[in-house]
Amino acid sequence: MKLRDTFLAFGVPDYTEAEIEAVASVMRSGWVGMGEETLSFERELSEYIGAPEIVTVNSCTSSLFLALLVEGVGPGDEVIVPSLTWCATANASLYLGATPVFCDVDPESMCITPETVVQKLTPNTKAVIVVHYGGYAVDVKALRYVLPANIVIIEDAAHALGAKYEDNKQVGASGNVTCFSFYANKNLSTADGGAIALFDSEKAEHLRSLRMSGMTSHAWSRYIKPSTALCEGMSELGYKMNYTDLQASIGRVQLRRLGDMSNVRAQIAQHYKERFDDVGLDIPFQSQAFDSPHARHLLVGNGACTVLIRFFEAGTFEPGHLNYALFPDSYFT
């Protein structure tokens, strides 16, 4: 097997001169905070996903926290989360005084199933966070069918922008509150940031207030309509979790390029599979990893760690995303 002479770095975004020029244009405009670029990005993302409301925020962690908050999660509640996920999925519950309850994942999809979730239900269960791990779109309709009506489903789609459910709708168009990530290594990257997709306009307005310190307006709205400054005030305790036009300018270009970038990811995934096959490495990859509904944020395989460790020891691979189950982590026990 031929090895690289240099590290295959983790999280290098796919930026072109178009993204660079978009950022430069915003910088030249003099308005770099949340403004028209952010609002335009939200509209374009809404059209792409098929969700009428998009609220951008500063990270997917913030989006998970705010999503749980507007769904009424608080002290004494339990939130079921998969054991195989990034820690932010569980941390969002802890921020609100709730308890994350870990459930098992299916070994083929590496995601939760209705069966694994039902085993963890208690009278205190308030919500279930579904993680579309790696870019695999979980069947949330099947999960909704087995859950009591009072338990909400929140989708953690940090890996899954561009993934599609079985009905061919985009992840985020299910009707559940869905959280996305635009971190440096994601399929669409704006260096950092996140978004919440939803269908409830009242909750969306609530989220827009919460991301801006609980204010009823923001700087851009006051700039284009100064009279709104006369009505300025906090409606509740909020947070500083807003997005910026610098990020949105990148996101708008990335969204236009998302289809082409997705095709490249599919080609790279297939290339890895073929090369592993060539050297006799039979790695059981995640379900649908080479099918069109999968977003392929990660190419995940059971038992792949042994192969990756060989690359790391040879000095040609930076192990940037070797995930492990959260529940054995000392912090959660």
C-alpha contacts under 8 A as a table, 3 or more apart, distances in Angstrom:
res1	aa1	res2	aa2	distance
1	M	279	V	7.44
3	L	311	F	7.82
3	L	316	T	6.90
4	R	7	F	7.16
4	R	8	L	7.87
4	R	316	T	5.68
5	D	316	T	6.61
6	T	315	G	7.68
6	T	316	T	5.66
7	F	315	G	6.92
7	F	316	T	4.57
7	F	317	F	5.14
7	F	318	E	6.36
8	L	316	T	6.40
8	L	317	F	5.29
8	L	318	E	6.43
9	A	12	V	6.69
9	A	317	F	7.14
9	A	318	E	6.01
10	F	185	N	7.31
10	F	318	E	6.54
10	F	319	P	7.62
10	F	320	G	5.51
10	F	321	H	7.97
11	G	184	A	5.69
11	G	185	N	3.91
11	G	186	K	7.64
11	G	320	G	7.99
12	V	184	A	6.78
12	V	185	N	6.15
13	P	184	A	5.85
13	P	185	N	5.92
13	P	186	K	7.67
13	P	189	S	6.43
13	P	191	A	8.00
15	Y	18	A	7.72
15	Y	19	E	6.01
15	Y	20	I	7.53
15	Y	254	Q	7.98
16	T	19	E	5.58
16	T	20	I	6.65
17	E	20	I	4.95
17	E	21	E	5.99
18	A	21	E	5.18
18	A	22	A	6.13
18	A	253	V	6.85
19	E	22	A	5.04
19	E	23	V	6.32
19	E	249	S	7.29
19	E	250	I	5.16
19	E	253	V	5.96
19	E	254	Q	7.47
20	I	23	V	5.31
20	I	24	A	6.23
20	I	250	I	7.73
21	E	24	A	4.93
21	E	25	S	6.05
22	A	25	S	5.15
22	A	26	V	6.50
22	A	249	S	5.48
22	A	250	I	6.43
22	A	253	V	7.66
23	V	26	V	5.23
23	V	27	M	6.26
23	V	246	L	5.69
23	V	247	Q	7.85
23	V	249	S	5.84
23	V	250	I	6.51
24	A	27	M	4.99
24	A	28	R	6.10
25	S	28	R	5.11
25	S	29	S	6.23
26	V	29	S	5.03
26	V	30	G	6.83
26	V	31	W	6.54
26	V	32	V	6.09
26	V	245	D	6.95
26	V	246	L	6.30
26	V	249	S	7.22
27	M	30	G	5.62
27	M	31	W	6.86
27	M	32	V	6.18
27	M	246	L	7.50
29	S	32	V	7.74
31	W	35	G	7.35
31	W	245	D	7.53
32	V	35	G	7.65
32	V	244	T	6.41
32	V	245	D	5.19
32	V	246	L	5.56
33	G	243	Y	7.51
33	G	244	T	4.48
33	G	245	D	5.32
33	G	246	L	7.08
34	M	37	E	7.48
34	M	38	T	5.82
34	M	219	A	7.63
34	M	220	W	6.70
34	M	242	N	7.11
34	M	243	Y	5.86
34	M	244	T	4.20
34	M	245	D	5.16
35	G	38	T	5.44
35	G	39	L	6.41
35	G	219	A	7.86
35	G	220	W	5.12
35	G	221	S	7.91
35	G	244	T	7.17
35	G	245	D	5.96
36	E	39	L	5.03
36	E	40	S	6.02
36	E	220	W	7.64
36	E	245	D	7.27
37	E	40	S	5.06
37	E	41	F	6.08
37	E	245	D	5.07
37	E	248	A	5.72
37	E	249	S	6.03
38	T	41	F	5.10
38	T	42	E	6.21
38	T	56	T	7.71
38	T	243	Y	7.06
38	T	244	T	6.36
38	T	245	D	5.20
38	T	247	Q	7.96
38	T	248	A	5.06
38	T	249	S	7.55
39	L	42	E	5.11
39	L	43	R	6.33
40	S	43	R	5.11
40	S	44	E	6.19
41	F	44	E	5.12
41	F	45	L	5.96
41	F	248	A	5.86
41	F	249	S	7.63
41	F	251	G	6.82
41	F	252	R	5.57
42	E	45	L	5.13
42	E	46	S	6.02
42	E	54	I	5.46
42	E	55	V	6.74
42	E	56	T	6.86
43	R	46	S	5.06
43	R	47	E	6.37
43	R	54	I	7.28
44	E	47	E	5.15
44	E	48	Y	6.25
44	E	252	R	7.58
45	L	48	Y	5.00
45	L	49	I	6.07
45	L	54	I	7.16
45	L	255	L	7.59
46	S	49	I	5.38
46	S	50	G	5.68
46	S	51	A	5.23
46	S	52	P	5.73
46	S	53	E	6.31
46	S	54	I	5.82
46	S	197	A	7.57
47	E	50	G	5.25
47	E	51	A	7.02
47	E	52	P	7.57
49	I	170	Q	5.48
49	I	171	V	7.03
49	I	172	G	6.10
49	I	173	A	6.12
50	G	169	K	7.85
50	G	170	Q	7.00
50	G	172	G	7.40
50	G	173	A	5.36
51	A	54	I	7.16
51	A	172	G	6.57
51	A	173	A	5.17
51	A	175	G	7.66
51	A	197	A	6.03
51	A	198	L	5.93
51	A	199	F	6.10
52	P	197	A	7.74
52	P	198	L	6.77
52	P	199	F	5.67
53	E	197	A	5.76
53	E	198	L	5.26
53	E	199	F	5.81
53	E	200	D	7.29
53	E	201	S	6.67
53	E	204	A	6.44
54	I	195	A	6.58
54	I	196	I	5.59
54	I	197	A	4.70
54	I	198	L	6.59
54	I	204	A	7.48
55	V	195	A	5.47
55	V	196	I	5.11
55	V	197	A	6.68
55	V	204	A	6.78
55	V	207	L	7.05
55	V	208	R	6.53
56	T	193	G	7.46
56	T	194	G	5.75
56	T	195	A	4.09
56	T	196	I	6.30
56	T	242	N	6.84
56	T	243	Y	5.78
57	V	60	C	7.52
57	V	62	S	6.76
57	V	63	S	6.49
57	V	193	G	5.89
57	V	194	G	5.11
57	V	195	A	5.58
57	V	196	I	7.78
57	V	211	R	6.77
57	V	241	M	5.40
57	V	242	N	4.61
57	V	243	Y	4.78
58	N	62	S	6.67
58	N	192	D	6.80
58	N	193	G	4.15
58	N	194	G	5.69
58	N	241	M	5.14
58	N	242	N	5.41
58	N	243	Y	5.08
59	S	62	S	5.23
59	S	63	S	6.45
59	S	181	S	6.34
59	S	182	F	7.31
59	S	183	Y	7.46
59	S	192	D	6.15
59	S	193	G	3.91
59	S	194	G	4.30
59	S	195	A	7.54
59	S	241	M	7.77
60	C	63	S	4.81
60	C	64	L	6.19
60	C	158	A	6.71
60	C	179	C	6.28
60	C	180	F	5.68
60	C	181	S	4.70
60	C	182	F	7.54
60	C	193	G	6.42
60	C	194	G	4.46
60	C	195	A	6.73
61	T	64	L	5.23
61	T	65	F	6.26
61	T	88	A	5.67
61	T	89	T	7.38
61	T	92	A	6.80
61	T	194	G	7.88
62	S	65	F	5.04
62	S	66	L	6.03
62	S	92	A	7.91
62	S	194	G	7.60
62	S	241	M	6.77
63	S	66	L	5.18
63	S	67	A	5.90
63	S	179	C	5.75
63	S	180	F	7.55
63	S	194	G	6.43
63	S	195	A	6.27
63	S	196	I	5.95
64	L	67	A	5.07
64	L	68	L	6.24
64	L	89	T	7.12
64	L	92	A	5.98
64	L	156	D	7.32
64	L	179	C	6.21
65	F	68	L	5.37
65	F	69	L	6.16
65	F	92	A	4.74
65	F	93	S	7.08
65	F	95	Y	7.30
65	F	96	L	7.76
66	L	69	L	4.84
66	L	70	V	6.17
66	L	207	L	6.91
66	L	210	L	7.68
67	A	70	V	5.45
67	A	71	E	6.32
67	A	154	I	7.37
67	A	177	V	6.80
67	A	179	C	7.85
67	A	196	I	7.61
68	L	71	E	5.09
68	L	72	G	6.47
68	L	73	V	5.45
68	L	92	A	7.59
68	L	93	S	7.33
68	L	154	I	7.78
69	L	72	G	5.28
69	L	73	V	5.59
69	L	74	G	7.47
69	L	96	L	7.36
70	V	73	V	7.59
70	V	203	K	6.78
70	V	206	H	7.53
70	V	207	L	7.34
71	E	152	V	7.55
73	V	77	D	6.37
73	V	93	S	7.79
73	V	96	L	6.94
73	V	98	A	6.92
73	V	126	K	6.63
73	V	127	A	7.67
74	G	77	D	5.81
74	G	93	S	7.98
74	G	96	L	5.18
74	G	97	G	5.56
74	G	98	A	5.30
75	P	96	L	6.50
75	P	97	G	4.33
75	P	98	A	4.73
75	P	99	T	7.89
76	G	97	G	7.13
76	G	98	A	5.67
76	G	99	T	7.25
76	G	124	N	7.09
77	D	97	G	7.93
77	D	98	A	4.94
77	D	99	T	6.30
77	D	124	N	5.30
77	D	125	T	6.02
77	D	126	K	5.72
78	E	98	A	5.71
78	E	99	T	4.76
78	E	100	P	5.86
78	E	101	V	6.43
78	E	124	N	5.53
78	E	125	T	4.56
78	E	126	K	5.69
78	E	127	A	7.02
79	V	93	S	6.69
79	V	98	A	7.05
79	V	99	T	6.12
79	V	100	P	4.89
79	V	101	V	5.82
79	V	125	T	5.93
79	V	126	K	5.91
79	V	127	A	4.88
79	V	128	V	5.51
79	V	129	I	7.11
80	I	100	P	5.83
80	I	101	V	4.63
80	I	102	F	5.86
80	I	103	C	6.74
80	I	117	V	7.20
80	I	120	K	7.21
80	I	121	L	7.90
80	I	125	T	7.28
80	I	127	A	6.42
80	I	128	V	4.65
80	I	129	I	6.21
81	V	89	T	7.04
81	V	90	A	6.57
81	V	100	P	6.41
81	V	101	V	5.99
81	V	102	F	5.14
81	V	103	C	6.21
81	V	128	V	6.17
81	V	129	I	5.22
81	V	130	V	6.81
81	V	131	V	7.89
82	P	85	T	6.35
82	P	102	F	5.45
82	P	103	C	5.08
82	P	104	D	6.10
82	P	105	V	6.42
82	P	111	C	7.04
82	P	112	I	5.99
82	P	129	I	7.64
82	P	130	V	7.29
82	P	131	V	7.08
83	S	102	F	5.12
83	S	103	C	5.69
83	S	104	D	5.86
83	S	105	V	7.03
83	S	325	A	5.10
83	S	326	L	5.27
83	S	327	F	6.04
84	L	104	D	7.83
84	L	105	V	7.07
84	L	110	M	7.42
84	L	111	C	7.62
84	L	323	N	7.28
84	L	324	Y	6.28
84	L	325	A	4.67
84	L	326	L	6.28
85	T	89	T	6.84
85	T	131	V	7.21
85	T	133	Y	7.17
85	T	323	N	7.27
85	T	324	Y	7.71
85	T	325	A	7.08
85	T	326	L	7.06
86	W	89	T	6.08
86	W	90	A	7.90
86	W	323	N	7.53
86	W	326	L	7.81
87	C	90	A	5.53
87	C	91	N	6.04
87	C	326	L	6.96
88	A	91	N	4.76
88	A	92	A	5.99
89	T	92	A	5.87
89	T	93	S	7.70
89	T	129	I	7.49
89	T	156	D	7.44
90	A	93	S	5.75
90	A	94	L	6.95
90	A	100	P	5.58
91	N	94	L	5.02
91	N	95	Y	6.32
91	N	100	P	7.83
92	A	95	Y	5.35
92	A	96	L	7.03
93	S	96	L	5.49
93	S	97	G	6.59
93	S	98	A	5.06
93	S	99	T	6.09
93	S	100	P	5.98
94	L	97	G	5.00
94	L	98	A	5.29
94	L	99	T	6.08
94	L	100	P	7.07
95	Y	98	A	7.45
101	V	120	K	7.34
102	F	120	K	7.89
102	F	327	F	6.59
103	C	112	I	7.23
103	C	116	T	6.05
103	C	117	V	6.18
103	C	119	Q	7.95
103	C	120	K	6.58
104	D	112	I	6.40
104	D	116	T	5.80
104	D	117	V	7.85
105	V	109	S	7.69
105	V	110	M	5.31
105	V	111	C	4.75
105	V	112	I	4.42
105	V	113	T	6.79
105	V	116	T	6.90
106	D	109	S	5.56
106	D	110	M	5.01
106	D	111	C	5.59
106	D	112	I	6.09
106	D	113	T	6.73
107	P	110	M	5.14
107	P	111	C	7.85
108	E	285	F	7.73
108	E	286	Q	5.55
108	E	287	S	5.56
109	S	136	Y	7.12
109	S	286	Q	5.42
109	S	287	S	4.96
110	M	133	Y	6.80
110	M	286	Q	6.79
111	C	130	V	7.92
111	C	131	V	6.73
111	C	132	H	6.76
111	C	133	Y	6.13
111	C	136	Y	7.96
111	C	138	V	7.04
112	I	116	T	6.23
112	I	117	V	6.79
112	I	130	V	7.00
112	I	131	V	7.65
112	I	138	V	7.79
113	T	116	T	5.32
113	T	117	V	6.25
113	T	138	V	7.95
113	T	143	L	7.03
114	P	117	V	5.23
114	P	118	V	6.08
114	P	142	A	6.74
114	P	143	L	4.88
114	P	146	V	6.69
115	E	118	V	5.38
115	E	119	Q	6.61
116	T	119	Q	5.52
116	T	120	K	7.18
117	V	120	K	5.48
117	V	121	L	6.80
118	V	121	L	5.37
118	V	146	V	7.48
118	V	147	L	7.52
121	L	124	N	7.89
121	L	125	T	5.96
122	T	125	T	5.38
125	T	128	V	7.97
125	T	151	I	6.89
126	K	150	N	7.40
126	K	151	I	5.14
126	K	152	V	6.64
127	A	151	I	5.10
127	A	152	V	4.67
127	A	153	I	5.79
127	A	154	I	7.19
128	V	151	I	7.25
128	V	152	V	6.34
128	V	153	I	5.00
128	V	154	I	6.21
129	I	153	I	5.99
129	I	154	I	4.80
129	I	155	E	5.57
129	I	156	D	6.44
130	V	138	V	7.51
130	V	140	V	7.87
130	V	153	I	7.05
130	V	154	I	6.21
130	V	155	E	4.74
130	V	156	D	5.76
131	V	138	V	7.71
131	V	155	E	6.05
131	V	156	D	4.64
131	V	157	A	6.21
131	V	158	A	7.94
132	H	135	G	5.59
132	H	136	Y	5.16
132	H	137	A	5.26
132	H	138	V	5.81
132	H	155	E	7.48
132	H	156	D	6.41
132	H	157	A	5.54
132	H	158	A	7.67
132	H	159	H	6.49
132	H	160	A	6.07
133	Y	136	Y	5.69
133	Y	137	A	7.85
133	Y	157	A	7.82
133	Y	159	H	6.20
133	Y	160	A	7.53
134	G	159	H	5.45
134	G	160	A	7.10
134	G	295	A	7.47
134	G	296	R	6.14
134	G	297	H	5.39
134	G	298	L	4.59
134	G	299	L	6.77
134	G	300	V	6.74
135	G	157	A	7.78
135	G	159	H	4.94
135	G	160	A	4.30
135	G	161	L	7.61
135	G	163	A	6.15
135	G	294	H	5.37
135	G	295	A	4.40
135	G	296	R	5.12
135	G	297	H	5.44
135	G	298	L	6.79
136	Y	160	A	6.93
136	Y	163	A	6.87
136	Y	287	S	7.52
136	Y	288	Q	7.08
136	Y	289	A	7.46
136	Y	293	P	7.58
136	Y	294	H	5.13
136	Y	295	A	6.70
136	Y	296	R	7.63
137	A	160	A	7.17
137	A	163	A	6.06
137	A	164	K	6.06
137	A	165	Y	5.48
137	A	171	V	6.83
137	A	293	P	7.33
137	A	294	H	6.71
138	V	165	Y	7.07
139	D	142	A	5.64
139	D	143	L	6.77
139	D	165	Y	6.68
139	D	166	E	7.18
140	V	143	L	4.94
140	V	144	R	6.05
140	V	174	S	7.78
141	K	144	R	5.06
141	K	145	Y	6.28
142	A	145	Y	5.17
142	A	146	V	6.91
143	L	146	V	5.56
143	L	147	L	6.49
144	R	147	L	5.31
144	R	148	P	8.00
144	R	153	I	7.55
147	L	151	I	6.61
148	P	151	I	5.77
149	A	152	V	7.50
153	I	176	N	6.15
153	I	177	V	7.32
154	I	176	N	5.99
154	I	177	V	5.22
154	I	178	T	5.84
154	I	179	C	7.74
155	E	172	G	7.80
155	E	176	N	6.86
155	E	177	V	6.32
155	E	178	T	4.49
155	E	179	C	6.08
156	D	159	H	7.98
156	D	178	T	6.08
156	D	179	C	5.08
156	D	180	F	6.70
157	A	160	A	4.72
157	A	161	L	6.58
157	A	171	V	7.36
157	A	172	G	7.71
157	A	178	T	6.48
157	A	179	C	5.43
157	A	180	F	4.97
157	A	181	S	7.29
158	A	161	L	7.22
158	A	179	C	6.58
158	A	180	F	4.49
158	A	181	S	4.47
158	A	182	F	7.72
158	A	186	K	7.73
159	H	180	F	7.56
159	H	181	S	7.31
159	H	186	K	6.86
159	H	187	N	7.63
159	H	295	A	7.38
159	H	296	R	7.93
159	H	297	H	5.45
159	H	298	L	7.59
160	A	163	A	5.21
160	A	171	V	6.85
160	A	180	F	7.57
160	A	294	H	7.79
160	A	295	A	5.52
160	A	296	R	7.85
160	A	297	H	6.91
161	L	170	Q	7.92
161	L	171	V	6.74
161	L	180	F	6.97
161	L	187	N	6.96
161	L	188	L	7.56
161	L	295	A	6.64
162	G	170	Q	6.34
162	G	171	V	6.90
162	G	258	L	7.98
162	G	294	H	7.79
162	G	295	A	5.48
163	A	170	Q	5.97
163	A	171	V	5.65
163	A	293	P	5.24
163	A	294	H	5.04
163	A	295	A	4.49
164	K	167	D	7.65
164	K	168	N	5.32
164	K	169	K	5.40
164	K	170	Q	4.46
164	K	171	V	5.32
164	K	293	P	4.74
164	K	294	H	6.81
164	K	295	A	7.90
165	Y	168	N	5.28
165	Y	169	K	5.58
165	Y	170	Q	6.37
165	Y	171	V	6.22
165	Y	293	P	6.93
166	E	169	K	7.48
166	E	293	P	7.90
168	N	293	P	7.63
169	K	173	A	6.33
169	K	174	S	7.71
170	Q	173	A	5.67
171	V	174	S	6.85
172	G	175	G	7.28
172	G	176	N	7.29
172	G	177	V	7.49
172	G	178	T	5.38
172	G	179	C	7.88
172	G	197	A	5.94
172	G	198	L	7.43
173	A	176	N	7.61
173	A	197	A	7.79
173	A	198	L	7.78
175	G	198	L	6.26
175	G	199	F	5.84
176	N	198	L	6.35
176	N	199	F	7.64
177	V	196	I	6.78
177	V	197	A	5.85
177	V	198	L	4.84
177	V	199	F	7.66
178	T	196	I	5.56
178	T	197	A	5.09
178	T	198	L	6.52
179	C	194	G	7.15
179	C	195	A	5.77
179	C	196	I	4.66
179	C	197	A	6.48
180	F	194	G	5.25
180	F	195	A	5.09
180	F	196	I	6.37
181	S	186	K	6.94
181	S	192	D	7.46
181	S	193	G	6.08
181	S	194	G	4.34
181	S	195	A	6.67
182	F	185	N	7.88
182	F	186	K	5.78
182	F	187	N	7.71
182	F	188	L	5.74
182	F	189	S	4.51
182	F	190	T	5.46
182	F	191	A	6.66
182	F	192	D	5.19
182	F	193	G	4.94
182	F	194	G	5.34
183	Y	186	K	5.53
183	Y	188	L	7.95
183	Y	189	S	5.48
183	Y	190	T	6.44
183	Y	191	A	5.23
183	Y	192	D	3.97
183	Y	193	G	6.01
183	Y	194	G	7.66
184	A	189	S	5.21
184	A	190	T	6.62
184	A	191	A	4.45
184	A	192	D	5.97
185	N	189	S	6.58
186	K	189	S	5.36
186	K	297	H	6.52
187	N	258	L	7.49
187	N	261	M	7.67
187	N	262	S	7.56
187	N	295	A	7.97
187	N	297	H	6.01
188	L	251	G	6.94
188	L	254	Q	5.85
188	L	255	L	6.80
188	L	258	L	6.88
189	S	192	D	6.84
189	S	250	I	7.71
189	S	251	G	6.76
189	S	254	Q	7.15
190	T	193	G	6.65
190	T	247	Q	5.15
190	T	248	A	7.14
190	T	250	I	5.60
190	T	251	G	5.59
191	A	247	Q	7.26
192	D	247	Q	7.71
193	G	243	Y	6.71
193	G	247	Q	7.64
198	L	201	S	7.91
198	L	204	A	7.16
200	D	203	K	5.45
200	D	204	A	6.22
201	S	204	A	4.90
201	S	205	E	6.26
202	E	205	E	5.23
202	E	206	H	6.28
203	K	206	H	4.90
203	K	207	L	6.14
204	A	207	L	5.03
204	A	208	R	6.26
205	E	208	R	5.01
205	E	209	S	6.37
206	H	209	S	5.22
206	H	210	L	6.22
207	L	210	L	4.96
207	L	211	R	6.13
208	R	211	R	5.41
208	R	212	M	6.62
209	S	212	M	5.32
209	S	213	S	6.75
209	S	214	G	4.66
209	S	215	M	5.38
209	S	216	T	5.89
209	S	217	S	7.47
209	S	235	S	7.91
209	S	238	G	7.02
210	L	213	S	5.70
210	L	214	G	4.64
210	L	215	M	7.40
210	L	236	E	7.87
210	L	237	L	7.45
210	L	238	G	4.42
210	L	239	Y	5.70
210	L	240	K	7.96
210	L	241	M	7.98
211	R	214	G	6.94
211	R	238	G	6.46
211	R	239	Y	5.30
211	R	240	K	5.60
211	R	241	M	4.62
211	R	242	N	5.24
212	M	215	M	5.74
212	M	218	H	6.92
212	M	238	G	6.48
212	M	239	Y	5.94
212	M	240	K	5.43
212	M	241	M	6.50
212	M	242	N	6.08
213	S	234	M	7.25
213	S	237	L	6.59
213	S	238	G	3.84
213	S	239	Y	4.29
213	S	240	K	5.41
214	G	234	M	5.10
214	G	235	S	5.54
214	G	236	E	5.08
214	G	237	L	5.42
214	G	238	G	3.90
214	G	239	Y	6.71
215	M	218	H	6.92
215	M	232	E	6.97
215	M	233	G	5.62
215	M	234	M	4.48
215	M	235	S	6.03
215	M	236	E	7.65
215	M	238	G	7.46
216	T	231	C	7.96
216	T	232	E	6.33
216	T	233	G	6.24
216	T	234	M	6.45
216	T	235	S	6.46
217	S	221	S	6.35
217	S	222	R	7.05
217	S	228	T	7.19
217	S	229	A	7.79
217	S	232	E	6.50
218	H	221	S	5.49
218	H	222	R	6.33
219	A	222	R	5.15
219	A	223	Y	6.10
220	W	223	Y	4.91
220	W	224	I	6.28
221	S	224	I	5.40
221	S	225	K	5.82
221	S	226	P	7.65
221	S	228	T	7.26
222	R	225	K	5.01
222	R	226	P	4.71
222	R	227	S	7.07
222	R	228	T	5.53
222	R	229	A	5.59
223	Y	226	P	5.63
225	K	228	T	6.02
226	P	229	A	5.64
226	P	230	L	7.87
227	S	230	L	5.67
227	S	231	C	7.66
228	T	231	C	5.43
228	T	232	E	6.64
229	A	232	E	5.03
234	M	237	L	7.19
243	Y	247	Q	7.08
243	Y	248	A	7.54
244	T	247	Q	5.45
244	T	248	A	6.24
245	D	248	A	4.76
245	D	249	S	5.85
246	L	249	S	5.44
246	L	250	I	6.89
247	Q	250	I	5.37
247	Q	251	G	6.27
248	A	251	G	4.76
248	A	252	R	6.09
249	S	252	R	5.41
249	S	253	V	6.79
250	I	253	V	5.44
250	I	254	Q	6.14
251	G	254	Q	4.92
251	G	255	L	5.91
252	R	255	L	5.18
252	R	256	R	6.50
253	V	256	R	5.22
253	V	257	R	6.39
254	Q	257	R	4.99
254	Q	258	L	5.84
255	L	258	L	4.99
256	R	259	G	7.43
257	R	260	D	5.54
257	R	261	M	6.18
258	L	261	M	5.06
258	L	262	S	5.94
259	G	262	S	5.08
259	G	263	N	6.39
260	D	263	N	5.15
260	D	264	V	6.47
261	M	264	V	5.08
261	M	265	R	6.31
262	S	265	R	5.05
262	S	266	A	6.32
262	S	295	A	7.27
262	S	296	R	7.93
263	N	266	A	5.10
263	N	267	Q	6.32
264	V	267	Q	5.06
264	V	268	I	6.20
265	R	268	I	5.11
265	R	269	A	6.11
265	R	296	R	6.69
266	A	269	A	5.12
266	A	270	Q	6.22
266	A	290	F	6.88
266	A	296	R	7.11
267	Q	270	Q	5.17
267	Q	271	H	6.13
268	I	271	H	4.93
268	I	272	Y	6.30
269	A	272	Y	5.24
269	A	273	K	6.39
269	A	290	F	7.12
269	A	296	R	7.80
269	A	299	L	6.62
270	Q	273	K	5.09
270	Q	274	E	6.18
270	Q	290	F	6.93
271	H	274	E	5.19
271	H	275	R	6.19
272	Y	275	R	5.22
272	Y	276	F	6.12
273	K	276	F	5.21
273	K	277	D	6.12
274	E	277	D	5.02
274	E	278	D	6.11
275	R	278	D	4.94
275	R	279	V	6.63
276	F	279	V	5.46
276	F	280	G	6.31
276	F	281	L	5.06
276	F	282	D	7.11
276	F	283	I	7.80
277	D	280	G	5.02
277	D	281	L	5.58
277	D	282	D	6.52
278	D	281	L	7.64
283	I	301	G	6.03
283	I	302	N	6.61
283	I	303	G	6.64
283	I	304	A	6.45
284	P	301	G	5.46
284	P	302	N	5.66
284	P	303	G	7.59
285	F	289	A	6.69
285	F	299	L	7.37
285	F	300	V	5.75
285	F	301	G	3.96
285	F	302	N	6.36
286	Q	289	A	5.51
286	Q	299	L	7.49
286	Q	300	V	5.64
286	Q	301	G	5.68
286	Q	302	N	7.62
288	Q	291	D	4.90
288	Q	292	S	7.79
288	Q	293	P	7.32
288	Q	294	H	6.08
289	A	294	H	5.94
289	A	296	R	6.46
289	A	299	L	6.70
289	A	300	V	7.82
290	F	294	H	7.24
291	D	294	H	5.94
292	S	295	A	7.63
296	R	299	L	5.96
300	V	304	A	7.71
301	G	304	A	5.34
302	N	305	C	7.84
303	G	306	T	6.38
303	G	307	V	7.95
304	A	307	V	5.43
304	A	308	L	6.40
305	C	308	L	5.02
305	C	309	I	6.01
305	C	322	L	7.58
306	T	309	I	5.28
306	T	310	R	6.61
307	V	310	R	5.32
307	V	311	F	6.75
308	L	311	F	5.09
308	L	312	F	6.21
308	L	317	F	7.49
308	L	319	P	7.58
309	I	312	F	4.91
309	I	313	E	6.07
310	R	313	E	5.23
310	R	314	A	6.32
311	F	314	A	5.10
311	F	315	G	6.52
311	F	316	T	5.62
311	F	317	F	5.50
312	F	315	G	5.10
312	F	316	T	5.77
312	F	317	F	4.72
312	F	318	E	6.35
312	F	319	P	7.01
313	E	316	T	7.68
314	A	317	F	7.79
315	G	318	E	7.99
319	P	322	L	6.28
325	A	328	P	6.66
325	A	329	D	7.67
326	L	329	D	5.33
326	L	332	F	7.39
327	F	330	S	7.99
327	F	332	F	5.98
327	F	333	T	6.82
328	P	332	F	7.18
328	P	333	T	6.75
329	D	332	F	5.66
329	D	333	T	6.65
330	S	333	T	5.32
